[in-house]
């Protein structure tokens, strides 16, 4: 997991692949690692549900990336499969109690990295169609289609 040391950009695919569309972030990370030509100063990690641990390591490191991009699924009343940038200061209140990337202290770690660590932080989100209450792996059709779109967005906006 220390592949990010010395890299300009760190991209973290967050989510639980066992819960349907919540696996969006890991799916995009996997797609980029398998299909995209990455610059040598970019690291993409399938962070899964370990994003807090990684962010804490980054926060404590003296050798931080200059940009962190979080890839995550979210439910905020948009069209399923819609890709959008989520403002770090505007996380939906109903996500605070989730055991997810959006839970405190993760959002606080991202803000600290941005505000105190001089790291640009972006969240590239995808509107879910559904996240099941029980284990049910596999992305919905609209979120599956959004994976390659998110990879293109990463290439155009964050890797240039």
N, C-alpha and C positions, 0 to 999 in steps of 0.2 A: 504493500500500500504506500510505500514511500517513493513511488515513481514520480510524484509531483515536485520533489525537491529540485530547485534550480530552474523550474519551468516558468514561463511568462504567464501562461493561462492554465487554470485547473478547472475541468468540467466534471461535475459530479452528477451521475444519474441516480436519483433518489427514488425509493419506493419499494414496496413489497410485491414481488412477482407472484406470490401465492394468492393475492387478492385482486384479481381481474385487472382493471385499468390502472390500479395503483402501481403496476409494473411498468408504466410508461417510461420513466426516467432510465431504469436499467435497460429497457429495450432500445432506447435511443443510443445509450452508451455502447451497447453491443453492436448496433448497426454501424456506428461511426468507426469503431475499432476494426470491424470486418470489411467495411466498404469504402471508407474515406481515406484520402491521402492526408495525413496529419502533419503539420509543421513539427519540427523537432523540439520546439519550445512550448508545445501543448501536451498536456496530459489529460486523458479521459479515463475516469474510474467509474465502474459500476459500484456505487456506494451502497446500494441496497438500503438497508435500515441502519447502517453504521455511520450515517453522515455526521452525527454529533461528534463522534470520536475523531473523525478526520478533521472536522472544522476546529476542534479543540487543539489538535496537533498543529494545524496551520497557525492558529492564533498564538501558540507558544513558540513557534519557530521564528528564528531570525531571518530565514530565507523563504519569505512568503512569495507566492505568485502575485503579479500585479493585478490580475483579474481572476475572479471565481464566477463560474456560471453554474447555477443549480438547474437541473432538469427535473421537473416534478409534475405529477398529476394533481388536479384540484377540482373541486366542485363549487363553482360560483355563478351558476345560472347563465352560462354561455352555451353555445351550440356544441354538442359532443364532437370532439376531435379538433376544436378550435385551438390554435396555438397563439399565445400572447405573452408579452412580458408583464410580469407581476411586480408592482411596486413593493419594495421591501418593507415600507412603512404602512402598507395597506393590506396586510394579511387579514382574511375574513375572521371575524371574532369567533365564529363557530368552530374554527380549526384549532383554537388555543387548547382545547381539552383533548384533541386527538393525540394518539401516540404516533405522531408523524413528524416529518421534517419541519412542519410549521409550529410545533410545540416549543414553548419556552423550555430550555434555554437556547434552542437552535436558532430561532430568529434573533435572539439577543447576540449570539456569537457572530452571526452574519453582520449585524449592525456594528458590533465592535470592530470586526475586520474592516468594514467600510469606514467607520468614523475615526477609529484610533490606529488602525493598522495600515491605512493608506492603500487599501485594496478595493478595486472596483468590483462591486457585487451585482450580478444580474440573475434574475430568476426567469427562466423560460418555462412556461407552464402550458399544460394541455387540459382542456375541459374534459372530464370523464363522462362516459355514458352511464356507468354504474360501477360502484365498488361494493362487492358483496359483503355480507356480515360474516360469512363462513368461508373457509378455504375454497377457492375456485380459480385456479390459474388460467391465464389467457386473456389477451386484450380484446375488447370489443372491436367490431369492424371500423368504426370511425377513428378510434384511437390507434389501431394498427396502421391505417392510412396516414395518420399524423406523424408516425415515427420518421418516415423519410422526409417529410416536410420539415420537421424539426431539425434533422441533420442538415438540410439545405440552409435553413436559417442560421444554424451554428456556423456553417462554412462562410456564409455571406456577411454576417454581422459580428461574429465574435472571434473568428480565426484569421481574419485578414490583417 
